[in-house]
């Protein structure tokens, strides 16, 4: 079978098709000095020869491997070795692989749990996965989402025990609902009613104390301690950082908006004062 006609030089469209790229990309290679301008024909169009095609094929191979065009140019020019760019690339690929693995794990948890709870950290998901359907309210899930963002998985895992007790103690859930309704009413209180704030704050403090007692009696705090110890050990081995990148806890708190009235803000402050009296000295 005879060979087809073999051209000595080809136009940019044929060069792009052979190399698996586009004419626009080749023009960009010319513009940044990665690929020398080829000879032009009588029609003033670029014509690419064998050496041009070899260079173009290597550019594509290196670009497909993830090496940046600047690093490819430096390697071709001999101004820098390829080892340092490859080290950076390996580090970036490892980070991407870890991100993909985390995404796959999140998808697995989401499918396994069957609710948005699966999108939270494994520490929180594992803590709550045995609750019956409907026991965890949407507002509870929202609270866990915010807590995990501000305080990390450990903080959300501690809060999870609170929702376990509420889900398994109807009388505590009823009291929690009553207090939440009264707290919401404070946002309509203008000016602040100091006596009302003090009364509700003392009730909230008593309720939180009752929740803490229920958690201790159920043994949840003991199992949580063991779980946290294992989590910290695993995180240490993996070199994980508990906080969200680039934002401290105080910064996160300051960026989360709440439409609280002055009365509600004073109430929240008073609850903290009652729950943690030693912090005031």
N, C-alpha and C positions, 0 to 999 in steps of 0.2 A: 504494500500500500504506500503510495507516494506521500511524502510529507507535504503539508500545506505550505503556501508561500511564507517564508520567514523574514519578517521585516528587520531592517537594521535599526530603525528607530520607530517609536510609536507616539501617538498623541496622548495628551493628558488623560482623556477618558479611558483609553485602553490600558494605560499604566495604572490608573486607579482601580479598574476592574480586576486586573491581574493581581495586584497587591492586596485586594480586599479592603480598599478604602474609598475615599471620594475625591473628586477633583478639588473641592474646597479644602480638604485636609492637606492635600499636596501643596496647594498654593500657600497655606499657612506654614508648612515646613519651609518653603522658600523664604517667606517673610521673616521667619525667626532665625534663618541661617542654618537650619538643620539639614536642608537638602539644597545643594548648589543649583543655581539656575542652569537649565540645559541649553543646548543649542536650539535655535529657532529655524524653522523652515522658511521657504520663500513666501509663505502666507503669514509670516511673523507669529506663528503658533509654536509653542514649546514642543520639542521632540526629545523623547527619552530613549537612551541607549542602554546597553547591557549593564554597565557600571551603575547607572542611575537606578535601574531596577533592583540591583543587588542591594544598594544603599536603602532603597525604599522598603524592600522586604525586611531588612534587619530593623529598620525603624518600627515597622509594624509589629514584628515579633517582640521587641523590647517594650513597646507601648502596651501590647496585649498582656505582657507580664506584669504591668502596673508601674513600670519605671516612667517617671515624669519626662516630658520633652526636654526640659532644661538639663536634667541629668543625662539624657541620651546625647544631647549636643555636647556636653562637657566630656563625656566618655569618648565620643568620636574625635573631638578636637585634641584629646590628650591632656587637657588642662586639669583633669581630676580623674581619679580612679573610680571604678564602679563599685568597690566594696562598701564604701560609706552609704551611697544611695541604696544599695541592696539591704544593708542593715536597717535603714529607716523603713524600707518597704516591708521587710520581714516583721518589724515591730507593728507597723500599721495593719498588716494582714492578720497578725495574731490578735490585735484588738478587734478587728472586724469579725474574726472567727468567734471570739468570746461573745461579741454582741449577738451574733446569729444564734449561738448556743443558748444565750439567755432568752432570746425571742422564742426559740423552739420550746424551751422549758415553760415559758409563759403560756404559749398556745396549748401545750399539753395540760397544764394545770387548768386553764380555762375550759377546755373540753371535758376534763375529768370532773371538775367541780360543777360545771354547767351554769355558772353565774359570774358576774363581774368580780366576785371575790377571788376568782382564780388569777386575776391580773395583779393582785397584791403580792407581796413577797412570800416565798415559801414558808417563812416563819409564821406569818399571820394566817395564811391559807391553811396550813397544817393545824393551827390552833383551833380553827373554827369549822373545819370541814365535817365534823361529826354532828353539828347542830341539825335538827330536823328542818325540812323546807319551810320557809317563811319565818323561822325564828329570828333571823337576822334581818332587820328592817332596812329599807333603802337609806334612811337617815343614819343608821348605824354604820352602814357601808361607807357613806359619805364621810362620816367622822373618822373612820379608819384610814380612808384615803388621805385626808388632810394631815392626820397625825403621822402617818408614814412619811409624808413629804417633809414635814417639819422636824420630826424627832427620829426618823429612820425606822427600820423594821423592828428594832428592839422596843421602841416606844409604842408602836402600834400593837406589838404582841402583848405588852402589859395592858393596854386598853382593851384588847380582845377578851381578856378574862372578865372585864366588867360586863361586856355584852353576853358572855356565856351565863353569868349569874342572872342578868336581867331576863334572859330567855328561859331560864329554869326556875325562876322565883317570881310567880305572877304578882305577888304583893309588892315586891320591889319594883317591878316594871310599872305597876299602876302608880306608885308614888313618884317614880321618875317621870312619868307622863304628866302627872299633876304639877310637878315642879317646873317642867319644861314649859307648860302652858302659862304658869304664873310668871316665869322669867320672860317669856315673849311679851306678856302684857306690860312689863317694865319699859319696853321700848316706846310705849305710848304715854309714859308718865312724864309730864312736864309741869312744874319743875320736879326734881327728884324728891321723893318722899323718903326721908331718912329712916323713919320707923319701919316703913314697909320693906325697905332694903335690908335693914338689920334682921327683921323677922324672917324673910325668905332666905337670907344668907345662913342664918342659924339652922333653918330646916334643911337646906342643901348640905350643910356640913354634917348634920346628923345622918342624912341619907347616905352620903359618901362613906361615913363611918360604918354604917350598916352593910353597905356593899363590900367594904374591905373585910369586915368580919365574915361575911358569907363566902368570900373568896378564900379566906384562910381555913374556914371549916370544911370547905369542899376539897381542900388539898391542891387547888389549882396553882397557888403560889409556889408550892414545892416542885410540882412538875414543870412549872415555868422556869424556875431557877436551873433545873437540869437542862432544859431546852436551851436556855440562854447561854449556859456554859458551853454546850456543844456547838452552838452557833458561833460563839466568839472564837472557839478553837478552830472551826472550819474556816471562818473568815480570816483568821491569822495565817493559816496554812496557805490560803489562796491570795493573801495580800490585799483583801478587800477593804474599801473605805466605807464606813457606815453612812456618812453624810453625803448629800447630793453635791455634785461638783460645783464649786464656785459660789456656794451660798451657805452661810452659817445658820444655826437655828434661830438666832435673833433676827437675822436678815429675812429669813423665811416668814417668821411671825409678822414682821413689819410689812410684808408684801401681800399678805392674805387679807382681803377686805371684809369687814363686817359692818352691817348697818345697825350699829348699836347706839342707843340713846345715851346721854350722860348718866342717866339713872342705871342703865344696864351695865355700863362700864364700871361705875362705882360698885355695883353689886358683885361683879366678877372679881374686882379687887378685894372686896370684903370677904368673899368666900375663900380666896387664897390666904388672906390674913388669918382666918379662923382655922383653916386646915393646916397651916404651917406657921404657928405663932412664933416659933424659935427663929424663923428667918427675919423677923422684924427687929431683932436686936443686933 
